[in-house]
Amino acid sequence: MKVAIFLKNNKLTVLHEEKVHVVIFNIEKDKVIGVENTILEEQNKESIVSWLYHQSINQIYLSEIDEQIHHKINSQGIRVKTLETLKNDKLYNSLALSSHKF
């Protein structure tokens, strides 16, 4: 499974049309086996959805998301988790940035 976490200033963020940091975790059997860091610059939301699909991302973590984009991402088979649903998430809670959210 691949999980993409969208960050800005080391905090969970929304999908931006400006520069955003994305950390991708490759997870097998509840263990992180790989981590990639990438910067998406000046992307529109449609191109981000396409990028997620082509990167074989299974799940994304965002601070929040609007319903229309949420539907488009889900239609690609990608699960969306927002800040309000991450309180008991094992991966998110293992990150240093999670302690600033709850």
Secondary structure, 3 states (H helix, E strand, C coil): CEEEEEEECCEECCCCCCCEEEEEEEEECCEEEEEEEEEECCCCHHHHHHHHHHCCCCEEEECCCCHHHHHHHHHCCCEEEEHHHCCCCHHHHHCHHHHHCC
